[in-house]
Amino acid sequence: MTNSMVADHARWPAKDDPIFTIAGKAQDAEKKFGVENVINSTLGALMDDHGKLVAFKSVYDVFKQQPDEELAAYSAIAGMPRFLKAVEQSFFKEYRPQARIRTIATPGGTGAVKHAVWSYTNSGDEILTSDWYWTPYQTIAEEGGRNIVTYELFDSKGNYNVSGFKKRFKEIIDRQKRLLTIINTPAHNPTGYSVSNEEWDIIIEFLKEEAMDRDKKIIVLVDAAYIDFAGISDERREFLGKFSDLPDNIFVIAAFSASKGFTMYGLRNGAAIGISSSQEVVDEFYSACMHSGRATWSNGTRGAMLTVADIIENQDYYRRYMDEKATFNNMLRRRAEAFVKRADEIGLKLVPYRDGFFISIPCENPFEVSKKLMEDNLFVVPLAKGLRFAVSSVSEEKCLKAPEIIKRSLENNK
Ligand SMILES: Cc1ncc(COP(=O)(O)O)c(C=O)c1O
């Protein structure tokens, strides 16, 4: 570009978001060939069997009851107090750790990721996450002059690669002294992996050993955006109780998102939850996030916050919401089971799936394979190490068909 007007730090290559580009092509194919003849597994949102976005009635009935003034008004910068209480209640359920906890509203879970990256790393720092990861981590990190570095998510047995994590973690923290690590669990995007309770025990034990060096500052961001679609009951929240009585140089931030759990994607509603054994540490977290939030988005969506508060506080609303969520969680599990079972039958290799919206297929040349699959009217998202198939947006019937089409395409691309 000969006449670039943007400042140096804001000069990024012009590129379209690949997910939205492929999703656009899928929609064109649906118009041309009919929805029934297209498998569109691109978008990470819950769709019904006819490809329509699921918006929980139990949520939107309550939302629409909010007075106009409540929908129109600003929220408090920190978020509406009733909402913050409701977030903690619905997030931890019976697994609230023995710790000091402070919560601040953010526009979606993305805002919580931004807070962790901006307020808990220094310029030029490395941030550690797994090699399969949600790409906006990179966008958020590079925007602030930080770098994402990775370890392999799975070991050769397909379990969480704890030793790879430890090795990389140690390398960086010995040099950097401060380290933010992002663990996206349960129901990791893009693989659907959930770190088990036993794996968490090993991770926490390791972090405690590292924390014995008082010069080290350890920050763990638990990105739990999909927690409401993990497990059947609350078993996938159990690990949260393990953040009890940690040394005060380990700080846990949980990213809460109302996007999936309350189907509030566009309402931009979420929170950052700070967990520490030290009141000082969580108070400082609150002040840092207040400042940064004011400087970035000012405040969140009041009507969405009040809706979540109303649902959590009112037994009838809550029951209705939980029933509706369970119905869709069951639908999601049936779809994923169909996909995994069929893949297993025909020998299509997947990365280990446990919960949630996505299943990933490891492969060489994902971009080429994804392009080829479009010729079969199957739309998947190519990632660095494979393909992401969103079971959240594909009917059970199509989830049964897809593995065979993918396997054939992989074989033809060898
Ligand atoms: C892994 C992961 N983290 C966080 C988010 C945050 O989403 P939101 O900002 O809509 O809450 C998403 C949404 O797609 C996600 O996939």
The ligand as a Gaussian input file, in Angstrom:
#p B3LYP/6-31G(d) Opt

LIG

0 1
 C      -13.238000     -21.047000      22.706000
 C      -14.105000     -19.857000      22.801000
 N      -13.865000     -18.990000      23.774000
 C      -14.607000     -17.900000      23.927000
 C      -15.650000     -17.617000      23.068000
 C      -16.355000     -16.358000      23.363000
 O      -17.525000     -16.107000      22.785000
 P      -18.389000     -14.871000      23.184000
 O      -17.532000     -13.671000      23.191000
 O      -19.449000     -14.809000      22.166000
 O      -18.924000     -15.150000      24.565000
 C      -15.934000     -18.495000      22.013000
 C      -16.992000     -18.238000      21.028000
 O      -17.040000     -18.707000      19.949000
 C      -15.127000     -19.641000      21.881000
 O      -15.332000     -20.524000      20.902000

